[in-house]
Amino acid sequence: MAGNNIIQFSGNTNEPEEKSPSLSFALVNVVNKSKNHAMNKDLNGGFGTADDYGNSLLTNLIKRIKKKYVNLPIISFAFLQSILKNQGHKVDYFEGLLPNKKYDIILVYGTIVDCYNENETCKKIKQKFPETLVGVFGPFPSRNPEIFNSADFVFLGEAESFFMNDFSSIELLKGKVQVTVMTDMNNLPQPDYGGFPINKYRYIPAIFKKPFLVLQASKGCPYSCRYYCTYGEYQGARIRQRSPNKVVDDIVHLKKKYDAKGIQFRDPTFGLNRDFIPEFCKELKERKVNIIWGMETRLDLLTEEKLRMMYDVGLRNVNIGIETSDKDIAKKNKRLLVQETHQDKMIRLCNDIGIKVSAFYIIGYEGDTAETIRKTVDYAISLNTPVARFSVSTPYPGTGFYAQLEKEDRIISHDLTKYTQFNLVFNHPNFTPEQLNALLQKAYHRYYFRLGYFVNFVKWRIKEFLS
């Protein structure tokens, strides 16, 4: 990275006294076309995921399906585009392509799963347009700016906040740009997806409706899983909530401008504020907004009343982290499990009324054995949710989990592109990386290639067709 100065900002949320002159911006979403698996850079707290489960015949089939049918836009680009346009700047968005003309500033989204390719992309841009300022933003570069040494600057903090509160001169964009205030979600403008390849986005089988887009109603998560989870580590424990009225305004905007019919919320834990869900549902109902939507949350935040209320206004998908069925392993890994009886009840209710559950599981936790993993997969099969995602316990740089393993000299791979959620990158007392990968592939085989899953999937499709 050109320069190593750290620029501190006061965090003053008032509009700067001197506005920057009109500038030209290019927003670049780098797409790694050499990979044969899905890579979604907005997932996993913005660190990104790369769904490379293994190379068996069946897992290769799942990978191809996932690559074709799961493709989400990066919500930060849409907010940034809106912020910059509102300030009078010229903005163009590029996805999978590089700018072919000179811009004043080019912003690249950085991730852990594609960091070397993204850094190389910055280098190529600088070689072609040496006078253009190239910057990198995102949760991962914010914690690991040194990796993006081909860029002129890297944001340490949320780029949206910088351009809303602190941007007064292009001279500020050099080295490590420290942003000391987090984004006020309620002050964000409506996301702008102009120039995005909207017809390419999908989230199947969770949401079949198209055009499909994403929104964000809140940031921040207070739970202890920030020990290993990138959401809480980067976004902080404080909940930053957008008002129900503004969130519904966002939905209406996406419907009118892009004909959106399906939306997935990118909140780490949707509905943490107790009053948000009832007020949000009331707003949708009173304004007669017709939309299919999904969210990610904890089941202990939900009740039968809330689920029925949300179903009535379009909720059709819930992402939940079950992770393990073993209470002792959960405790050892600082994971607060949902009470199993309540969890089972909520999942059965979702299945009965027509809300899909996408359940996420983690294998290779500290303390995991082949037997505890088998029991977790057995539990997943008993729940028989439309989507089950099995991943490998991964220590991400910046988390307490990574720091602990590094202190114990147990990190066995520093190749950051291996940090995909599907590779064992630390020394586990009970598994080699090859052994755990075999158990991962077995989990996918056992779950998806059975009659019970096929019958349930057909039932869901019929239910959707009739609704």
MIMI-874418 format. One record per residue (C-alpha): residue number from 1; x, y, z. Coordinates in steps of 0.5 Angstrom, whole numbers, plus 500, padded with zeros to 3 digits. Layout:
residues N
R   nr  east  north   up
R  NUM     X      Y    Z
...
//
This chain:
residues 467
R   nr  east  north   up
R    1   500    500  500
R    2   503    507  498
R    3   505    510  504
R    4   504    508  512
R    5   501    514  515
R    6   494    513  519
R    7   490    519  519
R    8   485    520  525
R    9   478    523  524
R   10   474    527  529
R   11   468    523  528
R   12   464    529  527
R   13   457    527  524
R   14   455    534  522
R   15   456    535  515
R   16   463    538  513
R   17   464    545  512
R   18   468    544  506
R   19   465    539  501
R   20   470    536  496
R   21   469    538  488
R   22   465    533  484
R   23   469    527  483
R   24   469    521  478
R   25   469    514  482
R   26   469    507  480
R   27   466    502  484
R   28   470    495  483
R   29   467    488  485
R   30   472    483  483
R   31   470    477  481
R   32   475    471  481
R   33   473    467  474
R   34   478    462  475
R   35   474    458  481
R   36   469    453  480
R   37   465    454  486
R   38   461    460  489
R   39   464    466  492
R   40   460    471  495
R   41   464    476  498
R   42   458    480  502
R   43   457    473  507
R   44   461    471  513
R   45   461    478  516
R   46   464    481  509
R   47   470    477  510
R   48   467    472  504
R   49   465    465  503
R   50   468    460  498
R   51   464    454  497
R   52   469    449  496
R   53   467    443  499
R   54   471    438  496
R   55   472    434  490
R   56   468    428  490
R   57   462    427  485
R   58   457    429  489
R   59   460    435  492
R   60   462    437  485
R   61   455    437  483
R   62   453    441  490
R   63   458    446  488
R   64   456    447  481
R   65   449    448  483
R   66   451    453  489
R   67   455    457  484
R   68   449    458  479
R   69   444    459  484
R   70   447    463  490
R   71   449    470  488
R   72   449    476  492
R   73   450    483  491
R   74   455    487  496
R   75   450    492  500
R   76   456    496  501
R   77   457    498  494
R   78   450    500  493
R   79   450    505  499
R   80   456    508  497
R   81   454    509  490
R   82   448    513  493
R   83   452    517  498
R   84   457    519  493
R   85   451    521  488
R   86   448    525  493
R   87   454    529  494
R   88   454    530  486
R   89   460    525  484
R   90   460    521  478
R   91   459    514  480
R   92   460    508  475
R   93   459    500  478
R   94   463    495  475
R   95   462    487  477
R   96   467    482  474
R   97   470    488  469
R   98   475    493  470
R   99   474    500  468
R  100   477    502  461
R  101   477    509  462
R  102   481    514  468
R  103   477    516  474
R  104   479    520  480
R  105   478    515  485
R  106   477    507  484
R  107   474    503  490
R  108   475    496  491
R  109   472    491  496
R  110   477    487  499
R  111   476    480  502
R  112   479    474  506
R  113   477    469  500
R  114   480    473  494
R  115   485    478  497
R  116   491    476  493
R  117   487    477  487
R  118   484    483  489
R  119   491    486  491
R  120   493    484  484
R  121   487    487  481
R  122   489    494  484
R  123   496    493  481
R  124   493    492  474
R  125   489    498  475
R  126   495    502  478
R  127   499    500  472
R  128   494    502  467
R  129   492    509  470
R  130   497    511  475
R  131   494    518  476
R  132   488    514  479
R  133   487    513  487
R  134   486    506  488
R  135   483    504  495
R  136   480    498  498
R  137   475    498  503
R  138   471    492  507
R  139   471    489  514
R  140   477    484  512
R  141   482    490  509
R  142   480    494  515
R  143   483    489  520
R  144   489    487  515
R  145   491    493  511
R  146   498    491  509
R  147   496    485  505
R  148   493    490  500
R  149   500    494  499
R  150   498    495  491
R  151   493    500  493
R  152   494    508  495
R  153   490    507  501
R  154   485    502  505
R  155   480    504  510
R  156   480    502  517
R  157   473    502  519
R  158   467    503  515
R  159   467    507  508
R  160   460    509  508
R  161   461    513  515
R  162   468    516  512
R  163   464    519  506
R  164   458    521  510
R  165   462    525  515
R  166   469    526  514
R  167   470    526  506
R  168   472    534  505
R  169   478    533  500
R  170   482    528  496
R  171   488    529  499
R  172   485    525  505
R  173   486    519  501
R  174   492    516  502
R  175   495    510  507
R  176   491    508  512
R  177   485    512  513
R  178   482    511  520
R  179   475    512  521
R  180   473    513  528
R  181   466    513  528
R  182   461    507  525
R  183   456    508  520
R  184   449    511  523
R  185   444    506  519
R  186   438    511  520
R  187   442    516  516
R  188   444    512  510
R  189   441    514  504
R  190   437    508  500
R  191   441    503  497
R  192   443    505  489
R  193   443    499  485
R  194   444    502  478
R  195   449    499  474
R  196   449    492  478
R  197   447    486  474
R  198   441    485  478
R  199   438    479  473
R  200   444    475  476
R  201   443    475  483
R  202   439    469  486
R  203   438    466  493
R  204   436    459  491
R  205   433    455  494
R  206   432    460  500
R  207   428    465  496
R  208   426    463  488
R  209   423    470  487
R  210   427    475  482
R  211   429    480  481
R  212   432    479  488
R  213   436    484  492
R  214   439    485  499
R  215   438    490  504
R  216   441    491  511
R  217   436    494  517
R  218   442    493  522
R  219   449    492  524
R  220   452    490  531
R  221   451    484  535
R  222   452    483  542
R  223   453    475  543
R  224   459    472  545
R  225   460    468  539
R  226   464    474  537
R  227   470    470  539
R  228   470    467  533
R  229   465    470  529
R  230   467    476  524
R  231   460    480  524
R  232   461    482  532
R  233   468    483  531
R  234   468    488  526
R  235   461    491  527
R  236   461    491  534
R  237   457    489  540
R  238   452    496  540
R  239   446    495  535
R  240   445    500  530
R  241   438    500  528
R  242   435    503  522
R  243   428    505  523
R  244   422    500  521
R  245   419    506  517
R  246   426    507  513
R  247   427    500  512
R  248   420    499  509
R  249   421    505  505
R  250   428    502  502
R  251   423    496  500
R  252   418    500  496
R  253   424    504  493
R  254   427    497  491
R  255   420    495  488
R  256   419    501  484
R  257   426    502  481
R  258   428    495  480
R  259   422    491  480
R  260   425    487  486
R  261   420    481  488
R  262   425    478  493
R  263   429    481  498
R  264   434    478  504
R  265   436    482  509
R  266   444    482  511
R  267   443    484  518
R  268   448    479  523
R  269   442    478  527
R  270   435    481  525
R  271   430    483  530
R  272   435    484  536
R  273   431    490  538
R  274   425    488  541
R  275   420    493  538
R  276   423    492  531
R  277   419    486  528
R  278   412    488  530
R  279   413    495  528
R  280   416    493  521
R  281   411    488  520
R  282   405    493  522
R  283   409    498  517
R  284   409    493  511
R  285   401    491  512
R  286   399    498  513
R  287   402    500  507
R  288   400    494  503
R  289   407    492  501
R  290   408    486  497
R  291   415    482  498
R  292   418    476  499
R  293   423    476  504
R  294   428    473  508
R  295   433    474  514
R  296   438    471  519
R  297   437    471  526
R  298   437    467  533
R  299   431    462  534
R  300   431    464  541
R  301   429    471  539
R  302   422    469  536
R  303   416    466  538
R  304   410    463  534
R  305   406    470  534
R  306   412    473  531
R  307   413    468  526
R  308   406    468  524
R  309   406    476  524
R  310   412    476  519
R  311   409    470  515
R  312   403    474  514
R  313   407    480  511
R  314   412    476  506
R  315   417    472  511
R  316   419    466  507
R  317   426    464  509
R  318   430    464  516
R  319   437    463  516
R  320   439    460  523
R  321   446    458  526
R  322   445    451  530
R  323   452    449  529
R  324   453    444  534
R  325   448    439  537
R  326   453    438  543
R  327   452    443  549
R  328   459    442  552
R  329   463    443  545
R  330   458    449  544
R  331   460    452  551
R  332   468    450  550
R  333   467    454  544
R  334   464    460  547
R  335   457    459  543
R  336   451    460  546
R  337   446    455  544
R  338   438    456  543
R  339   434    451  548
R  340   433    445  544
R  341   426    444  545
R  342   424    451  543
R  343   429    450  537
R  344   425    444  535
R  345   418    448  536
R  346   420    454  532
R  347   423    450  526
R  348   417    445  526
R  349   412    451  526
R  350   416    454  520
R  351   415    448  516
R  352   408    448  518
R  353   406    455  516
R  354   411    456  510
R  355   417    459  512
R  356   424    455  510
R  357   429    454  515
R  358   436    455  512
R  359   440    451  518
R  360   448    452  519
R  361   452    447  522
R  362   460    447  524
R  363   464    441  524
R  364   472    441  527
R  365   470    445  533
R  366   475    445  539
R  367   473    438  542
R  368   470    435  536
R  369   470    428  535
R  370   468    424  529
R  371   462    421  534
R  372   460    428  536
R  373   460    430  528
R  374   456    424  527
R  375   451    426  532
R  376   451    433  529
R  377   449    431  522
R  378   444    426  525
R  379   441    432  528
R  380   441    436  522
R  381   437    430  518
R  382   432    429  524
R  383   430    437  523
R  384   430    436  515
R  385   430    443  513
R  386   430    445  506
R  387   437    448  507
R  388   443    445  511
R  389   450    448  510
R  390   456    444  514
R  391   462    448  514
R  392   469    448  518
R  393   471    451  524
R  394   475    457  522
R  395   479    462  526
R  396   479    469  522
R  397   485    474  523
R  398   482    479  528
R  399   478    474  532
R  400   479    472  539
R  401   479    465  537
R  402   485    466  532
R  403   489    470  537
R  404   489    464  542
R  405   491    459  537
R  406   496    463  534
R  407   499    464  542
R  408   499    456  542
R  409   503    456  535
R  410   497    452  532
R  411   496    455  526
R  412   498    451  520
R  413   496    455  514
R  414   497    462  513
R  415   495    462  506
R  416   489    466  507
R  417   485    464  501
R  418   484    457  505
R  419   480    461  510
R  420   474    459  506
R  421   470    456  512
R  422   471    449  508
R  423   479    448  510
R  424   482    446  517
R  425   487    451  518
R  426   489    450  525
R  427   492    444  528
R  428   486    440  531
R  429   488    434  536
R  430   483    429  533
R  431   483    431  525
R  432   488    432  520
R  433   485    437  514
R  434   484    431  510
R  435   480    427  515
R  436   476    433  517
R  437   475    434  509
R  438   472    427  508
R  439   467    428  514
R  440   465    434  511
R  441   464    431  504
R  442   460    425  508
R  443   456    430  512
R  444   453    433  505
R  445   452    426  502
R  446   448    424  508
R  447   444    430  508
R  448   442    431  501
R  449   442    425  498
R  450   437    421  501
R  451   429    420  500
R  452   427    424  506
R  453   430    430  503
R  454   428    429  496
R  455   421    428  498
R  456   421    435  503
R  457   424    439  497
R  458   418    437  492
R  459   413    439  498
R  460   416    446  499
R  461   416    447  491
R  462   409    445  491
R  463   407    449  497
R  464   411    455  493
R  465   408    454  487
R  466   401    454  490
R  467   402    460  495
//
